[in-house]
Amino acid sequence: MPTLYTMPGTCSLAPNIAVAWLDAPVTVENLAYGDHKKDAYLAINPKGQVPALRFEDGDVLTEAAAILAWLGATHGTADFARDTVLGRKEAEALSYMTSEVHADYAPHFAVQAYADSESAQAEVKRHAYEMLNNHYRRLDDTLGAAGDFYLGERSFADPYLYVLTRWIDQTPLSLDDFPALAAFRKRMQADPAVQQALARQNMEPL
Ligand SMILES: N[C@@H](CCC(=O)N[C@@H](CS)C(=O)NCC(=O)O)C(=O)O
């Protein structure tokens, strides 16, 4: 059985939720914070990041969007068909969330990589929060127009969006300003499969 590596609080929650939704035969191994930089895990994913999916033959797949695509292609049900308009839009949504929104979180998570002095770091963070505010506005508008799920029907964009609705609490931004996202977070947390994924990543509903 493949093993999905996760760590509390991280974007690896998205494929973890997808595994729970699909009831896919995947073992979830939740690393303690810090173990992602130790030799044992670096031998699996030299990037030192989660998520990573290790197959029984030793092959390793990284990048949340790629892991979600593999899960859908291999274990997808009618709900998660890939060769549909929804599948295409799902790839678009996941690319946006992983490569644009997540990337703009980088100064929040590791500002020292972007500036040295305290004042420069504060400036970089201020710009990052402005960009994130624009992203959340766009995500909220899209979800508000789509209904209960980001693409109208349930897709793998939703677990990733759920992660983003959690991370906002760590920033000066507030989910209260994004009512569609706030209602979505509540709906996702009422889902037993989401609760199962949270528990195996040592996390709680917010
Ligand atoms: N582009 C990667 C990003 C993965 C990533 O940034 N993972 C974070 C958690 S959300 C991580 O492992 N951070 C630990 C570190 O970089 O030290 C993806 O989408 O999977």
The ligand as an SDF file (V2000), in Angstrom:
LIG
                    3D

 20 19  0  0  0  0  0  0  0  0999 V2000
    4.7950   22.9050   -3.8350 N   0  0  0  0  0  0  0  0  0  0  0  0
    4.6710   21.9860   -2.7440 C   0  0  0  0  0  0  0  0  0  0  0  0
    4.8380   22.7460   -1.4490 C   0  0  0  0  0  0  0  0  0  0  0  0
    4.9920   21.8270   -0.2840 C   0  0  0  0  0  0  0  0  0  0  0  0
    5.1960   22.6110    0.9970 C   0  0  0  0  0  0  0  0  0  0  0  0
    5.5130   23.8170    0.9960 O   0  0  0  0  0  0  0  0  0  0  0  0
    4.9890   21.9460    2.1050 N   0  0  0  0  0  0  0  0  0  0  0  0
    5.1580   22.6000    3.3770 C   0  0  0  0  0  0  0  0  0  0  0  0
    3.9480   22.3410    4.2520 C   0  0  0  0  0  0  0  0  0  0  0  0
    2.4860   23.1000    3.6160 S   0  0  0  0  0  0  0  0  0  0  0  0
    6.3520   22.0290    4.0940 C   0  0  0  0  0  0  0  0  0  0  0  0
    6.6040   20.8430    4.0530 O   0  0  0  0  0  0  0  0  0  0  0  0
    7.0650   22.9050    4.7720 N   0  0  0  0  0  0  0  0  0  0  0  0
    8.1860   22.5210    5.5470 C   0  0  0  0  0  0  0  0  0  0  0  0
    9.4540   23.1630    5.0470 C   0  0  0  0  0  0  0  0  0  0  0  0
    9.4830   23.6090    3.8890 O   0  0  0  0  0  0  0  0  0  0  0  0
   10.3690   23.1980    5.8310 O   0  0  0  0  0  0  0  0  0  0  0  0
    3.2850   21.3110   -2.8090 C   0  0  0  0  0  0  0  0  0  0  0  0
    2.3490   21.9350   -3.3190 O   0  0  0  0  0  0  0  0  0  0  0  0
    3.1620   20.1670   -2.3460 O   0  0  0  0  0  0  0  0  0  0  0  0
  1  2  1  0
  2  3  1  0
  2 18  1  0
  3  4  1  0
  4  5  1  0
  5  6  2  0
  5  7  1  0
  7  8  1  0
  8  9  1  0
  8 11  1  0
  9 10  1  0
 11 12  2  0
 11 13  1  0
 13 14  1  0
 14 15  1  0
 15 16  2  0
 15 17  1  0
 18 19  2  0
 18 20  1  0
M  END
$$$$
